[in-house]
Amino acid sequence: MTDGNAGTTTDGVDRALLDSARRIAAGLPARSLEIESSGTLPADLVKEFTERDLFRLAMPVALGGTGAAPRTIVEVIEEVSRGDGATGWSLLIGNIGNAFLAWLDPDVSRRILADTPDMIVAGGQAPLGQAVPKPDGTGYTLTGRWPFGSGSLHAHWYMGGFIVMEGGRPRTDDRGAPVMGVAYFPAAQAEIDDTWHVAGLQGTGSHDILAKDIDLPLAHTSVPYFARATYDDPLYRLTAYNLLLTVMSGFPLGVARRALDEARGQFAERRLQGGGTAYIEDPAVQVAMLKHETALDAARRHLLGTLDELLGELAHDDLDYAARARLAAAIINVYDVGRELVQGLFRLAGTAAVLDTNPLQRCLRDLVAGSQHVAFSFDSRKRIANARLGLQTAPAFFGV
């Protein structure tokens, strides 16, 4: 295996990371209720992910990243999510947060990481904060509330998108659009509002992050919405949006695969009423499971193939919106296929599926919750469709 046509062999790194992921994942099913009831990733798992460099999968090598091939990043998240959905989600979010340090000046990122070697960043890029420029031009005063801060309880730093405000109004650029950016600030400067009381992904600690009048240096801000980060790693040939989606793509694959595993075992043990025949021997059940498994395999192959092809093409030429949108569309499809799979298997399982001890109901809740992410919203799909149709001609917020 190579690191995505860059010519550097990463076989040893990739194998070690996948072995770690599989070993950790093997113990997760027995802990799912514990993780869900605690509402956050347990400290021992945070420690193990950190020690195994699993929070640095997507970070540039120059900043201390693992150098994992993009395909391996997908597979590691897939393996952990197969063990437990909330744990897989927490892992992928930590990787996204750390990856976005790449949009800061490299010297700034290195100083932050030197002070916090086990760095985990939580938060989001949506411009929900307000940044008022300081008179001397050295930074901003930042105030904001960012919901869905997965991993907020174990993160060292937070990030939050903002709009620059002047005179109580948004500052605008040459096109008349609000000037936006992403802020990075220590967790100690913010507060957590306990808002994460939800149906799915309960164990991710996705509370609201609050900042009030934080002193924000200009060097701790970036604008990742329109440009790539300046690193040579294959993953950073992608735009910020496609990078984010790529790191997220292993989650539905893993949760859906777990649902298939559970369904096979449960349907083999369950007996049809009026006889001793196993439920899994019912032709209707067999055909339904074949349909779902085939759809998942096809979606996975399409995703990984598209990722490899796009990274290979980007190594030689910059691609237009329509070409780049192929990857985003493939990842959205994986979420759609996975959601349909868990919903279908939940229906097949009948009343037994509703018990809180049944992993099928957790697979359903976690995958449906993950699919509600703004990256898979109708607006995102519309933007990707426009790109594929050649209708997107100007830079767009988190354009593909």
C-alpha positions in Angstrom: 0.0 0.0 0.0 1.2 3.6 -0.7 0.0 6.8 0.8 -2.3 7.6 -2.1 0.0 7.7 -5.1 2.6 9.9 -3.3 5.1 7.1 -3.5 5.7 6.7 0.2 5.1 3.2 1.6 2.9 3.2 4.7 2.2 -0.5 5.0 3.7 -0.8 8.5 2.0 2.3 9.8 -1.3 1.3 8.4 -1.2 -2.3 9.7 -0.3 -1.1 13.2 -3.1 1.4 13.2 -5.6 -1.1 12.0 -4.5 -3.7 14.4 -4.9 -1.2 17.3 -8.4 -0.3 16.0 -9.5 -3.9 15.8 -8.1 -4.8 19.2 -9.9 -1.8 20.8 -13.1 -2.5 18.9 -13.3 -6.1 20.1 -13.9 -4.9 23.6 -16.4 -2.2 22.8 -19.7 -4.1 22.4 -19.5 -5.2 26.1 -19.1 -1.5 27.1 -21.8 0.1 24.9 -24.4 0.5 27.7 -21.6 2.0 30.0 -20.5 4.4 27.3 -24.1 5.4 26.6 -25.1 5.9 30.2 -21.9 7.9 31.0 -22.7 10.3 28.1 -19.1 10.7 27.0 -16.1 8.7 25.9 -14.6 6.9 29.0 -11.2 8.2 30.1 -9.4 4.9 29.6 -10.5 4.9 25.9 -9.4 8.5 25.4 -6.0 7.5 26.9 -5.7 4.4 24.7 -6.6 6.3 21.5 -4.1 8.9 22.4 -1.3 6.4 23.1 -2.0 4.6 19.9 -2.0 7.9 17.9 -5.5 7.2 16.8 -6.5 10.9 17.3 -3.7 11.8 14.8 -4.8 9.8 11.8 -5.7 12.9 9.7 -3.1 15.3 11.0 -0.3 16.3 8.6 2.9 14.4 9.2 4.8 17.7 9.6 2.6 18.4 12.6 3.1 14.9 14.1 0.4 13.0 12.2 0.7 9.2 11.6 1.1 9.4 7.8 -1.8 6.9 7.4 -3.1 6.4 4.0 -6.6 8.1 3.5 -8.1 4.6 2.9 -6.7 3.5 6.3 -8.3 6.4 8.0 -11.6 5.3 6.7 -11.0 1.7 7.8 -9.8 2.6 11.3 -13.0 4.7 11.9 -15.0 1.8 10.4 -13.5 -0.8 12.7 -14.1 1.3 15.9 -17.6 2.3 14.8 -18.4 -1.4 14.3 -17.5 -2.0 18.0 -19.5 1.0 19.2 -21.1 3.8 17.2 -20.6 6.6 19.8 -17.0 5.6 20.3 -16.4 5.7 16.5 -18.1 9.1 16.2 -16.0 10.5 19.1 -12.8 9.2 17.4 -13.6 10.7 14.0 -14.6 14.1 15.5 -11.3 14.2 17.4 -9.5 13.5 14.2 -11.4 16.3 12.3 -10.6 18.8 15.0 -6.9 17.9 15.0 -6.9 18.0 11.2 -8.2 21.5 11.0 -5.1 22.7 12.9 -3.5 22.4 9.4 -5.2 25.6 8.3 -3.3 27.7 10.9 0.2 29.0 10.2 2.5 25.9 10.7 4.6 27.6 13.4 1.4 28.5 15.3 0.2 24.9 15.1 3.5 23.5 16.3 3.6 25.8 19.3 0.1 24.8 20.3 0.9 21.1 19.9 4.2 21.5 21.8 2.3 22.8 24.7 -0.3 20.1 24.5 1.3 17.0 23.0 -1.9 14.8 23.4 -4.0 17.4 21.7 -7.7 16.8 21.0 -9.8 19.6 19.4 -13.6 19.6 19.5 -16.1 22.1 18.1 -17.3 23.1 14.7 -16.7 25.4 11.7 -20.2 26.8 11.4 -20.0 30.6 11.8 -22.1 30.9 15.0 -19.8 33.2 16.9 -19.1 36.9 16.6 -15.6 38.3 16.5 -15.1 42.0 17.2 -11.7 43.3 15.9 -9.3 44.8 18.5 -8.3 48.4 17.8 -4.6 47.4 17.3 -5.4 44.7 14.7 -3.8 41.9 16.7 -6.9 39.8 17.1 -10.5 39.7 18.2 -12.9 39.5 21.1 -14.8 36.3 20.6 -18.3 35.4 21.8 -20.4 32.5 20.6 -22.3 29.3 21.3 -21.5 26.2 19.2 -23.9 23.3 19.6 -23.1 19.6 18.9 -19.6 19.8 20.3 -18.8 16.1 20.2 -15.9 15.2 22.4 -16.2 18.5 24.3 -15.7 16.9 27.7 -12.3 15.4 26.9 -11.0 18.0 24.4 -8.0 20.3 25.2 -8.9 23.0 22.7 -12.1 24.1 20.9 -12.7 25.5 17.5 -15.7 27.6 16.5 -16.7 29.4 13.3 -17.3 33.2 13.6 -18.4 36.2 11.6 -16.3 39.4 11.9 -18.5 42.2 13.3 -18.0 45.9 13.0 -20.3 48.5 14.4 -22.8 45.8 15.3 -22.9 44.5 11.7 -21.1 41.8 9.8 -18.0 43.0 7.9 -18.4 42.1 4.2 -15.9 41.2 1.5 -15.6 42.3 -2.1 -18.6 40.1 -3.0 -20.8 41.5 -0.3 -20.6 38.3 1.8 -19.9 38.3 5.5 -16.2 37.8 6.5 -16.0 34.5 8.3 -13.3 32.4 10.0 -12.6 29.7 12.5 -11.3 30.4 15.9 -9.1 28.0 18.0 -9.0 28.6 21.8 -8.1 26.6 24.9 -10.9 24.7 26.5 -10.2 26.4 29.8 -11.3 29.7 28.3 -14.8 28.3 27.5 -17.8 26.7 29.2 -19.8 23.7 28.5 -23.6 23.9 28.6 -25.1 20.4 29.4 -27.5 20.1 26.5 -26.7 16.6 25.2 -29.9 14.7 26.0 -30.7 12.9 22.9 -31.9 9.7 21.2 -28.7 8.6 19.4 -25.0 9.0 19.9 -25.6 9.6 23.6 -22.0 8.6 24.5 -20.4 11.4 22.5 -20.7 14.3 25.0 -21.9 16.6 22.2 -22.8 19.6 24.5 -22.9 23.2 23.6 -19.6 25.1 23.8 -19.8 28.7 25.1 -17.3 31.5 24.7 -17.8 35.0 26.2 -15.4 37.9 25.4 -12.5 35.6 24.8 -9.2 37.3 23.8 -8.5 35.7 20.5 -5.1 36.3 18.8 -5.3 36.7 15.0 -2.8 33.9 14.7 -5.4 31.5 16.2 -7.8 32.0 13.4 -8.1 30.5 9.9 -10.3 30.5 6.9 -10.6 26.8 5.8 -13.9 27.3 3.8 -12.5 28.0 0.4 -8.8 26.8 0.2 -6.8 23.7 0.8 -4.2 23.5 3.6 -0.6 23.8 2.4 0.7 20.3 3.2 2.0 17.5 1.0 0.0 14.7 2.6 -2.4 13.0 0.1 -5.4 13.8 2.4 -4.6 17.5 2.0 -5.1 17.4 -1.7 -8.8 17.6 -0.8 -10.8 20.6 0.2 -11.7 21.1 3.8 -15.3 19.8 3.1 -14.1 16.7 1.4 -11.5 16.0 4.0 -14.1 16.3 6.7 -16.4 13.9 4.8 -13.7 11.4 4.2 -12.9 11.2 8.0 -16.6 10.8 8.7 -17.2 8.1 6.0 -16.0 5.1 8.1 -18.7 5.6 10.7 -21.8 4.4 8.7 -19.8 1.5 7.3 -18.9 0.3 10.7 -22.3 0.8 12.4 -24.1 -0.8 9.4 -21.7 -3.8 9.5 -22.4 -4.2 13.2 -26.1 -4.2 12.5 -25.6 -7.0 10.0 -23.5 -9.0 12.5 -26.2 -8.6 15.1 -29.0 -9.5 12.8 -27.4 -12.7 11.6 -26.8 -13.9 15.2 -30.2 -12.9 16.5 -32.2 -14.2 13.5 -30.3 -17.6 13.8 -31.4 -17.9 17.4 -35.0 -16.7 16.9 -37.6 -19.4 16.1 -40.7 -18.9 13.9 -44.0 -19.2 15.6 -45.6 -22.7 15.3 -42.4 -24.5 14.5 -38.7 -24.9 15.2 -37.5 -23.3 12.0 -34.9 -20.5 12.5 -36.1 -17.0 11.5 -33.0 -16.7 9.3 -34.3 -19.5 7.2 -37.3 -17.5 6.1 -36.8 -16.7 2.4 -38.1 -13.1 2.9 -35.6 -12.5 5.7 -32.8 -14.0 3.5 -33.6 -11.8 0.5 -33.9 -8.7 2.6 -30.5 -9.3 4.2 -28.9 -10.0 0.9 -30.2 -6.8 -0.5 -28.9 -4.7 2.4 -25.5 -6.4 2.5 -25.0 -6.1 -1.2 -26.0 -2.4 -1.1 -23.5 -1.7 1.7 -20.7 -3.6 -0.1 -21.3 -1.7 -3.3 -21.4 1.7 -1.5 -18.2 0.9 0.3 -16.4 -0.1 -2.8 -17.7 3.0 -4.6 -16.5 5.2 -1.8 -13.0 3.8 -1.5 -12.6 3.6 -5.3 -13.6 7.2 -5.7 -11.3 8.3 -3.0 -8.3 6.5 -4.5 -9.2 7.8 -8.0 -9.7 11.4 -6.9 -6.5 11.5 -4.9 -4.6 10.1 -7.8 -6.0 12.7 -10.2 -5.3 15.5 -7.7 -1.7 14.5 -7.5 -1.3 15.7 -11.1 -4.0 18.3 -11.8 -6.3 20.6 -9.9 -9.9 19.4 -10.5 -13.1 21.4 -11.1 -16.1 21.4 -8.9 -17.9 18.6 -10.8 -14.9 16.2 -10.4 -14.4 16.9 -6.7 -18.1 16.5 -6.0 -17.9 12.8 -6.9 -16.3 12.0 -3.5 -18.8 14.0 -1.5 -21.7 12.3 -3.4 -20.1 8.9 -2.7 -19.8 9.6 1.0 -23.4 10.9 1.3 -24.5 7.7 -0.4 -22.7 5.6 2.2 -24.7 7.4 4.9 -28.0 6.9 3.0 -27.3 3.2 2.4 -26.3 2.6 6.0 -29.3 4.4 7.4 -31.7 2.3 5.1 -29.9 -0.9 6.2 -30.3 -0.3 10.0 -33.9 0.8 9.6 -34.6 -2.3 7.5 -33.0 -4.7 10.0 -34.7 -3.0 12.9 -38.1 -3.7 11.3 -37.1 -7.3 10.5 -36.1 -7.9 14.2 -39.6 -7.1 15.4 -40.5 -6.2 19.0 -37.2 -7.6 20.4 -35.3 -4.8 18.7 -36.8 -2.1 21.0 -35.1 -3.4 24.1 -32.3 -1.2 25.3 -30.1 -4.2 25.6 -30.5 -5.0 21.9 -27.6 -3.5 19.9 -29.8 -3.2 16.8 -31.7 -0.3 18.4 -28.5 1.4 19.2 -27.2 1.0 15.7 -30.4 2.5 14.4 -30.3 5.5 16.8 -26.6 6.2 16.3 -26.6 6.0 12.5 -29.8 8.1 12.1 -28.3 10.7 14.6 -25.1 10.8 12.6 -27.0 11.2 9.4 -28.5 14.4 10.8 -25.1 16.2 10.6 -25.2 19.4 8.6 -22.8 17.8 6.1 -25.6 15.6 4.9 -28.3 18.3 4.9 -30.5 19.1 1.9 -28.5 22.3 1.4 -25.2 20.3 1.2 -26.8 17.9 -1.2 -28.1 20.7 -3.4 -24.6 22.3 -3.5 -23.1 18.9 -4.5 -25.8 18.4 -7.2 -25.1 21.8 -8.6 -21.4 21.1 -8.8 -22.1 17.8 -10.6 -24.3 19.6 -13.1 -21.8 22.3 -13.7 -23.9 25.0 -12.1 -21.5 26.0 -9.3 -19.0 28.4 -10.8 -18.0 30.6 -7.8 -16.5 29.7 -4.4 -19.1 28.5 -2.0 -19.1 28.1 1.8 -17.4 24.7 2.3 -17.5 24.1 -1.5 -16.6 20.6 -2.7 
